[in-house]
Amino acid sequence: MNVSCNPKYRFATSTIVESAADIRKRLEQNWIQYLKSNAARLSMDSIDGSSPPAVFVGRYGYPKVSVGPMIPPVHGDTMIMDRTELWTGKSLEEIANYRLSLVRGFKPVRINEVSGRYIEDLQEMAMSSAPAESEAVLEKRPLADSNLENEVHLNTEVAPFGPSAPLKSFKTSSPSADNRIEKMYYDGDMKASDAVIRLYEKGVESSQIHRVLSMGMLGLKKNRKLVPTRWSISAADDMISENLVKQLSDNAEITSFEVRQYSHLANYYSIILIPDSVWNFEMIETWFSANGGSVVASDFEDARGLDHYPSIAGAYFAARLAVAEHLAKRGRKAVALVLRDIHPEYVMPVGVWQIRQGVREAMKNASANFDSMQKALQFACSSLSISNSEVMRKSRIYQNRKTQTRITDFW
């Protein structure tokens, strides 16, 4: 759905066009410089380094997918290269550099092949609590042409990935396994959803949970399968947040309309918590283009849960997790409306982790409190480019509150 932009955004269009172009140019220059600096290593048919640890399961060709380690051509503490929880406050260039620094080796594997030396080595690495010394022998060199400006083009339309090549062999030496993960790995009688929730409750970070779920390391032994990395992220966020939402029902309601905000990576968040005894959740995303146009997408669920796969995909589950997590920690319940503005300076998608972390950061901030939905919306939209009138037209939560009278309204 196309909407007109807030005037304060339109006035800055020319500056934003230049800014987005400059960011894209810097990203490409950094990519070329990285490849030049590491050309000797990347022009070999093998690579060794300290994997953060990081593994990747592709989705193309499913149910036969590309699976393999991601290894930087450096040794030492590389954990930050794949630990998204550590990326809050980092620039788009820094995050792209982390991703692009990882060389991805891969082999085609059927999703039900969760044993055997190759997969078990990857699973061992996935359980590691620290960077794992790794070596991969490749079928071809990740980088073949020294004329990098002509050979290499950085595609900013997709999430960043470093050089890749098919694997001949792979070996790793993981220093130690996270015993919380190891325990779930060897428990072949627990359902995957229960294992994911258990790991979350034990304080295992989302990025680690996604990794081991993707490598087919959780769930009933007979049912274990490799899960494409992108799918594993949404699945885990969905499982965890659904469980948290169930726990909210016995909590006390919040007593005012609360608005919290946060911005990073040209993504702007306003989260409105609304006093109510019955869970509802909605997320509205607005993508703004450099020429001043915009597109709005949204998804909504009531107390019965989501009845469709969200049009905004994994962003929905990531935001729901962060909001439900906040309410569970407070011992409160509420209806939640998440507003997300995405501006042109966000020139490269870096993954739904930034939605999860962005909403988490917003929920850490002090709230602005109001006595009505209209006032809360007006404040929430004051720092966004979408107008509060457009949100009122689009929001199922707002429309439902207009047409439904709550019992408490009579008291």
Summary of the structure (lengths in Angstrom):
residues: 411
radius of gyration: 22.7
end to end distance: 39.3
largest distance: 75.2
contacts: 1365
relative contact order: 0.14
helix: 41%
strand: 23%
